[in-house]
Amino acid sequence: RVRALFSPLTPSVPSPWVATTCLPAYNDDGITTDLDDDWDAAKYRGVIDAAELRAFRQAYVGGDEERGDLRSAYCACKGDLLAIVEAMWFGDDDQIERYRLLLQQDVAAGHVPRYDKLYATIAPSKLKR
C-alpha cells in the first residue's frame, strides 16, 4: 500500500521511489521537510501512518522485493552505488556496503552484468552528503 502511493521521481531509475529524502521526513501530522515545492502533503495526510510505514520497511528491507529493486537500480545506475542508494526505498549511506555485497553476489551468479563502478572505492567526502 505504501509503494502504491508514490511514483518514481527519477524516470531514469524505473524501480523504487527515492525514499531517502521523502519518507523519513514524513511524520504523523503530514508535515514534510526538505521536499520539492510541488509536494502536496495534504494529499497524503491520513493515508498512511508511522506504524504502517515501519511495517512496510521491516518487510521490505532484506526481502525479495528489495533485492529485485536493488538489481533494477544497479542496472539503471550502471553500478554507481551513490546513485543506487538514492534510488532505493530506505536507502542511506550506511547501506552501501550491504548493497555492494548483495550486488557482487548477483554479479557472480550472473543475475546482473558487471559494472566497474561497483568495485570502485567511494571517497569519504562523497558520503553523508
C-alpha positions in Angstrom: 0.0 0.0 0.0 2.9 2.4 0.8 4.6 1.8 -2.6 1.3 2.3 -4.5 1.0 5.8 -3.1 4.2 7.1 -4.8 5.6 7.1 -8.2 9.3 7.3 -9.2 10.8 10.8 -9.0 13.5 9.9 -11.4 12.3 8.3 -14.7 15.9 7.0 -15.4 15.6 4.7 -12.4 12.5 2.6 -13.1 12.1 0.9 -9.8 11.7 2.3 -6.3 10.8 5.8 -5.5 13.5 7.9 -3.9 12.5 7.4 -0.4 15.7 8.6 1.3 14.6 12.2 1.2 10.9 11.9 1.5 9.8 9.0 3.7 12.0 9.8 6.7 10.7 13.4 6.5 7.0 12.3 6.6 5.6 12.4 10.1 2.2 11.7 11.7 1.0 15.2 11.1 1.6 15.0 7.4 4.3 17.6 7.7 7.2 17.2 5.3 10.6 18.8 5.2 13.3 19.1 2.6 10.9 18.2 -0.2 10.3 19.7 -3.6 8.0 22.7 -3.8 5.4 20.7 -5.7 5.0 18.2 -2.9 1.4 18.3 -1.6 1.5 16.9 2.0 -2.3 17.4 2.3 -2.8 14.8 -0.4 -1.2 12.1 1.7 -2.4 13.2 5.2 -4.0 10.3 6.9 -3.4 7.9 4.1 -0.5 6.1 5.8 0.7 6.3 9.4 4.0 5.8 11.0 3.2 2.2 12.1 2.2 1.3 8.6 5.4 2.8 7.2 7.5 0.9 9.9 5.8 -2.4 8.9 6.5 -1.8 5.3 10.2 -1.0 6.0 10.5 -4.2 8.1 9.0 -6.4 5.4 10.9 -4.6 2.6 14.5 -4.3 3.8 16.2 -7.6 3.3 13.3 -9.1 1.4 12.9 -10.3 -2.2 11.3 -7.1 -3.3 14.3 -5.0 -2.1 16.6 -7.4 -3.8 14.7 -7.0 -7.1 14.7 -3.3 -6.7 18.4 -3.3 -6.0 19.1 -5.2 -9.1 17.0 -2.8 -11.2 18.6 0.2 -9.7 22.1 -1.3 -10.2 21.4 -1.8 -13.9 19.8 1.6 -14.3 22.6 3.4 -12.5 25.4 1.3 -14.2 26.8 0.2 -10.9 27.1 3.7 -9.3 26.5 2.9 -5.6 25.7 6.5 -4.6 23.0 6.7 -7.3 21.7 3.3 -6.2 21.4 4.5 -2.6 19.4 7.5 -3.8 17.1 5.2 -5.9 16.4 2.7 -3.2 13.5 2.7 -0.7 15.0 3.4 2.7 18.5 3.7 1.2 21.2 5.6 3.1 24.9 5.7 3.0 25.0 3.1 5.8 23.6 0.6 3.4 26.3 1.0 0.8 28.5 -2.0 1.9 25.4 -4.2 2.3 24.3 -3.3 -1.2 27.8 -3.8 -2.6 28.0 -7.3 -1.1 24.5 -8.3 -2.4 25.3 -6.9 -5.9 28.7 -8.7 -6.0 26.8 -11.9 -5.2 24.4 -11.2 -8.1 27.2 -10.4 -10.5 29.0 -13.7 -9.5 25.7 -15.6 -10.0 25.2 -14.0 -13.4 21.9 -12.2 -12.4 23.2 -8.8 -13.4 26.1 -7.5 -15.6 29.4 -6.4 -14.1 30.0 -2.7 -13.9 33.4 -1.5 -12.7 31.8 1.3 -10.6 30.5 -1.4 -8.2 34.1 -2.3 -7.3 35.4 1.3 -7.0 36.2 2.9 -3.7 33.9 5.7 -2.7 35.7 8.7 -1.2 34.6 9.5 2.3 33.9 13.1 1.2 31.1 11.8 -1.0 29.3 10.0 1.8 26.8 11.7 4.2 26.1 14.4 1.7 
